[in-house]
Amino acid sequence: MANHKSAEKRIRQTKKRTERNRFYKTRIKNITKAVESAVKSGNTEAAAEAFKKANKSLHKYVSKGILKKNTAARKVSRLHGLVNSLNAA
């Protein structure tokens, strides 16, 4: 256990950040799963709507500093490819 006041504060901060990161990581997974399930169902409109929400959310997380710019771009690109594959078929 921590013996210094600063170490105790660091433990509190780490706990807070861990909870916040867990929330956002789960949210990102759910957003991507929503797009993937819409594509899997074959519904073009639902897939496009889910992609639109995912794109907005992921870029919002970039502006808040939760995701890096290239990470969000990679995820959006992959989701966009999925949606486009549905349109092509």
N, CA, C and O of each residue as an XYZ file, in Angstrom:
356
protein
N       0.840     -1.189      0.000
C       0.000      0.000      0.000
C       0.880      1.246      0.000
O       2.033      1.211      0.429
N       0.322      2.325     -0.481
C       1.085      3.567     -0.612
C       1.337      4.201      0.750
O       0.471      4.208      1.625
N       2.536      4.729      0.902
C       2.909      5.368      2.156
C       2.964      6.884      2.053
O       2.980      7.576      3.071
N       2.992      7.400      0.845
C       3.084      8.835      0.655
C       1.757      9.387      0.147
O       0.980      8.707     -0.524
N       1.537     10.640      0.496
C       0.303     11.292      0.088
C       0.188     11.344     -1.439
O      -0.891     11.135     -1.994
N       1.295     11.622     -2.103
C       1.279     11.711     -3.562
C       0.997     10.350     -4.196
O       0.325     10.266     -5.223
N       1.513      9.286     -3.580
C       1.274      7.940     -4.100
C      -0.195      7.555     -3.937
O      -0.767      6.894     -4.803
N      -0.803      7.972     -2.824
C      -2.225      7.704     -2.607
C      -3.072      8.436     -3.655
O      -4.057      7.897     -4.160
N      -2.672      9.665     -3.970
C      -3.390     10.435     -4.990
C      -3.254      9.755     -6.349
O      -4.220      9.675     -7.109
N      -2.054      9.265     -6.653
C      -1.827      8.581     -7.916
C      -2.720      7.347     -8.031
O      -3.234      7.062     -9.113
N      -2.908      6.626     -6.957
C      -3.772      5.448     -6.959
C      -5.209      5.848     -7.268
O      -5.893      5.186     -8.049
N      -5.660      6.940     -6.647
C      -7.024      7.429     -6.908
C      -7.188      7.850     -8.365
O      -8.201      7.544     -8.994
N      -6.194      8.549     -8.897
C      -6.269      9.021    -10.277
C      -6.267      7.841    -11.257
O      -7.005      7.839    -12.242
N      -5.435      6.848    -10.973
C      -5.358      5.681    -11.836
C      -6.690      4.941    -11.866
O      -7.142      4.495    -12.920
N      -7.307      4.819    -10.703
C      -8.596      4.140    -10.620
C      -9.650      4.880    -11.451
O     -10.441      4.259    -12.161
N      -9.650      6.201    -11.354
C     -10.606      7.023    -12.089
C     -10.390      6.885    -13.602
O     -11.344      6.725    -14.365
N      -9.121      6.950    -14.021
C      -8.798      6.844    -15.444
C      -9.135      5.464    -15.991
O      -9.610      5.336    -17.119
N      -8.887      4.429    -15.186
C      -9.177      3.068    -15.612
C     -10.667      2.896    -15.873
O     -11.063      2.296    -16.873
N     -11.490      3.421    -14.974
C     -12.945      3.344    -15.152
C     -13.371      4.076    -16.417
O     -14.179      3.563    -17.192
N     -12.835      5.257    -16.627
C     -13.184      6.060    -17.801
C     -12.760      5.343    -19.083
O     -13.528      5.278    -20.042
N     -11.536      4.805    -19.099
C     -11.044      4.108    -20.280
C     -11.861      2.859    -20.570
O     -12.141      2.553    -21.729
N     -12.244      2.140    -19.527
C     -13.053      0.934    -19.695
C     -14.398      1.289    -20.331
O     -14.881      0.574    -21.209
N     -14.998      2.392    -19.888
C     -16.271      2.843    -20.441
C     -16.136      3.122    -21.935
O     -16.952      2.662    -22.734
N     -15.110      3.873    -22.307
C     -14.959      4.247    -23.712
C     -14.567      3.069    -24.580
O     -15.026      2.971    -25.718
N     -13.726      2.164    -24.074
C     -13.342      0.990    -24.852
C     -14.569      0.126    -25.142
O     -14.737     -0.380    -26.252
N     -15.413     -0.032    -24.141
C     -16.635     -0.815    -24.325
C     -17.556     -0.127    -25.316
O     -18.164     -0.778    -26.166
N     -17.658      1.179    -25.206
C     -18.528      1.950    -26.105
C     -18.055      1.826    -27.556
O     -18.869      1.671    -28.466
N     -16.761      1.893    -27.763
C     -16.201      1.764    -29.109
C     -16.494      0.376    -29.675
O     -16.845      0.244    -30.847
N     -16.349     -0.660    -28.844
C     -16.645     -2.023    -29.293
C     -18.111     -2.156    -29.672
O     -18.435     -2.777    -30.684
N     -19.005     -1.577    -28.867
C     -20.426     -1.664    -29.156
C     -20.796     -0.921    -30.428
O     -21.647     -1.376    -31.192
N     -20.165      0.211    -30.657
C     -20.416      0.988    -31.870
C     -20.030      0.172    -33.103
O     -20.787      0.107    -34.071
N     -18.849     -0.451    -33.065
C     -18.393     -1.225    -34.217
C     -19.247     -2.477    -34.408
O     -19.522     -2.873    -35.540
N     -19.664     -3.099    -33.310
C     -20.522     -4.281    -33.413
C     -21.868     -3.935    -34.030
O     -22.440     -4.741    -34.763
N     -22.380     -2.739    -33.739
C     -23.656     -2.322    -34.308
C     -23.558     -2.226    -35.828
O     -24.470     -2.645    -36.540
N     -22.462     -1.679    -36.316
C     -22.272     -1.575    -37.766
C     -22.116     -2.970    -38.365
O     -22.728     -3.282    -39.387
N     -21.306     -3.800    -37.735
C     -21.062     -5.144    -38.258
C     -22.341     -5.981    -38.286
O     -22.576     -6.722    -39.240
N     -23.160     -5.867    -37.253
C     -24.405     -6.640    -37.230
C     -25.397     -6.124    -38.267
O     -26.148     -6.907    -38.848
N     -25.407     -4.806    -38.505
C     -26.277     -4.250    -39.540
C     -25.840     -4.732    -40.920
O     -26.681     -5.023    -41.771
N     -24.544     -4.817    -41.142
C     -24.031     -5.317    -42.419
C     -24.362     -6.800    -42.563
O     -24.754     -7.259    -43.636
N     -24.198     -7.540    -41.469
C     -24.458     -8.976    -41.501
C     -25.929     -9.266    -41.810
O     -26.245    -10.240    -42.493
N     -26.823     -8.416    -41.303
C     -28.252     -8.613    -41.553
C     -28.618     -8.284    -42.994
O     -29.660     -8.720    -43.483
N     -27.771     -7.520    -43.677
C     -27.996     -7.204    -45.075
C     -28.836     -5.960    -45.305
O     -29.199     -5.653    -46.440
N     -29.145     -5.242    -44.230
C     -29.957     -4.038    -44.341
C     -29.056     -2.844    -44.661
O     -28.287     -2.388    -43.815
N     -29.161     -2.352    -45.880
C     -28.285     -1.268    -46.331
C     -28.536      0.024    -45.567
O     -27.595      0.712    -45.173
N     -29.810      0.353    -45.360
C     -30.139      1.603    -44.668
C     -29.684      1.582    -43.216
O     -29.137      2.567    -42.720
N     -29.909      0.461    -42.533
C     -29.491      0.342    -41.133
C     -27.975      0.402    -41.022
O     -27.437      1.006    -40.093
N     -27.292     -0.222    -41.964
C     -25.829     -0.217    -41.957
C     -25.301      1.198    -42.178
O     -24.348      1.620    -41.524
N     -25.923      1.923    -43.099
C     -25.487      3.292    -43.378
C     -25.728      4.190    -42.166
O     -24.892      5.031    -41.838
N     -26.852      4.013    -41.513
C     -27.181      4.815    -40.325
C     -26.226      4.496    -39.169
O     -25.743      5.397    -38.484
N     -25.963      3.200    -38.963
C     -25.037      2.788    -37.902
C     -23.635      3.307    -38.186
O     -22.931      3.731    -37.270
N     -23.224      3.276    -39.459
C     -21.903      3.794    -39.820
C     -21.811      5.288    -39.565
O     -20.787      5.784    -39.094
N     -22.883      6.003    -39.877
C     -22.902      7.451    -39.663
C     -22.704      7.782    -38.182
O     -21.940      8.682    -37.832
N     -23.407      7.039    -37.315
C     -23.263      7.247    -35.865
C     -21.852      6.885    -35.396
O     -21.262      7.587    -34.575
N     -21.320      5.782    -35.927
C     -19.980      5.337    -35.536
C     -18.935      6.359    -35.941
O     -18.033      6.673    -35.164
N     -19.053      6.879    -37.151
C     -18.109      7.870    -37.657
C     -18.112      9.107    -36.763
O     -17.059      9.615    -36.379
N     -19.301      9.577    -36.442
C     -19.426     10.768    -35.596
C     -18.832     10.522    -34.208
O     -18.090     11.355    -33.688
N     -19.162      9.383    -33.619
C     -18.688      9.076    -32.267
C     -17.168      8.941    -32.223
O     -16.515      9.498    -31.341
N     -16.613      8.204    -33.173
C     -15.171      7.986    -33.163
C     -14.404      9.292    -33.347
O     -13.373      9.498    -32.708
N     -14.891     10.164    -34.204
C     -14.206     11.448    -34.384
C     -14.402     12.362    -33.179
O     -13.545     13.195    -32.882
N     -15.514     12.211    -32.495
C     -15.723     12.975    -31.268
C     -14.721     12.521    -30.201
O     -14.200     13.338    -29.442
N     -14.457     11.212    -30.151
C     -13.489     10.697    -29.188
C     -12.087     11.196    -29.498
O     -11.276     11.369    -28.589
N     -11.796     11.427    -30.765
C     -10.490     11.991    -31.138
C     -10.370     13.393    -30.576
O      -9.336     13.755    -30.013
N     -11.430     14.192    -30.726
C     -11.368     15.577    -30.257
C     -11.282     15.654    -28.738
O     -10.760     16.627    -28.194
N     -11.792     14.628    -28.046
C     -11.707     14.605    -26.590
C     -10.407     13.994    -26.090
O     -10.125     14.018    -24.892
N      -9.614     13.445    -27.011
C      -8.326     12.881    -26.627
C      -8.400     11.442    -26.166
O      -7.458     10.948    -25.545
N      -9.484     10.763    -26.450
C      -9.639      9.374    -26.025
C      -8.970      8.440    -27.024
O      -8.324      7.464    -26.641
N      -9.129      8.748    -28.306
C      -8.490      7.981    -29.369
C      -7.492      8.865    -30.097
O      -7.626     10.088    -30.130
N      -6.484      8.217    -30.682
C      -5.584      8.950    -31.551
C      -6.231      9.074    -32.921
O      -7.087      8.275    -33.299
N      -5.808     10.079    -33.646
C      -6.415     10.399    -34.944
C      -6.327      9.225    -35.921
O      -7.314      8.874    -36.568
N      -5.153      8.628    -36.023
C      -4.976      7.532    -36.974
C      -5.740      6.277    -36.560
O      -6.193      5.521    -37.420
N      -5.889      6.047    -35.267
C      -6.650      4.899    -34.787
C      -8.105      5.030    -35.204
O      -8.702      4.079    -35.709
N      -8.668      6.202    -34.992
C     -10.059      6.432    -35.384
C     -10.206      6.331    -36.893
O     -11.180      5.761    -37.384
N      -9.255      6.877    -37.630
C      -9.309      6.821    -39.087
C      -9.266      5.377    -39.566
O      -9.983      5.015    -40.498
N      -8.438      4.552    -38.943
C      -8.338      3.138    -39.314
C      -9.644      2.408    -39.056
O     -10.112      1.641    -39.897
N     -10.238      2.654    -37.877
C     -11.497      1.998    -37.533
C     -12.617      2.432    -38.464
O     -13.407      1.603    -38.915
N     -12.692      3.725    -38.755
C     -13.727      4.247    -39.655
C     -13.535      3.666    -41.050
O     -14.509      3.302    -41.710
N     -12.296      3.577    -41.501
C     -12.007      3.050    -42.826
C     -12.459      1.602    -42.950
O     -13.044      1.219    -43.964
N     -12.198      0.808    -41.944
C     -12.598     -0.600    -41.976
C     -14.113     -0.740    -41.967
O     -14.673     -1.564    -42.690
N     -14.774      0.072    -41.143
C     -16.229      0.026    -41.106
C     -16.820      0.488    -42.440
O     -17.803     -0.076    -42.922
N     -16.218      1.508    -43.023
C     -16.688      2.017    -44.313
C     -16.531      0.950    -45.390
O     -17.388      0.813    -46.263
N     -15.448      0.203    -45.329
C     -15.239     -0.895    -46.271
C     -16.315     -1.952    -46.141
O     -16.786     -2.492    -47.141
N     -16.705     -2.250    -44.913
C     -17.783     -3.227    -44.682
C     -19.094     -2.749    -45.294
O     -19.785     -3.503    -45.979
N     -19.424     -1.493    -45.038
C     -20.680     -0.936    -45.548
C     -20.655     -0.914    -47.077
O     -21.655     -1.227    -47.723
N     -19.516     -0.544    -47.647
C     -19.395     -0.513    -49.104
C     -19.492     -1.910    -49.718
O     -20.024     -2.066    -50.817
N     -18.983     -2.923    -49.019
C     -19.078     -4.288    -49.537
C     -20.541     -4.727    -49.594
O     -20.927     -5.507    -50.465
N     -21.337     -4.230    -48.679
C     -22.769     -4.533    -48.690
C     -23.436     -3.860    -49.886
O     -24.310     -4.448    -50.524
N     -23.028     -2.638    -50.189
C     -23.593     -1.906    -51.330
C     -23.181     -2.561    -52.651
O     -23.968     -2.588    -53.597
N     -21.966     -3.083    -52.721
C     -21.466     -3.662    -53.957
C     -22.159     -4.996    -54.251
O     -22.336     -5.368    -55.411
N     -22.542     -5.699    -53.211
C     -23.141     -7.031    -53.412
C     -24.591     -6.979    -53.806
O     -25.214     -8.022    -54.005
